[in-house]
């Protein structure tokens, strides 16, 4: 009968040491890949969003700059009536015409645009977009929410802020905290309806 032998203590120690070295080498690379994935996510969404905004504007131009019955710039985009900006030089920052402001008429100066309108914009121009909310408690209680949205500024300086949930700060209870409208918190991008500007901010957590 053949005698069976197992690993010696020294062999086990060597294996553990080798696994330790591999872990020390691999974990930082894995963390780096996670950060890169979060950055690619927000950059991809921002690129798709900017493209969609341009497509809405292009359709409006191709159809001869149509208006609704009240004389507001509007276009039927995939079955949904979308309101667009109207050119204005009366504000400090010029408002250019033809950029989406949502499915509600927010006035020519963008004075009425809210975070809810930012959600409407997101859902109207993107096909099968990630879910988002402007209520932080909903973000924490609903696992299907991927983005948080907020609105800042007024008139031509109005901005919609879109934050990737997984990059937001957490409190002591492991709940995501409201970023307000900071561009120094989390990975996010902003949309400015006055001129269609889309700007990405990377702050991996």
Order of alpha helices (4+ residues) and beta strands (2+ residues): alpha-beta-beta-beta-alpha-beta-alpha-beta-beta-beta-beta
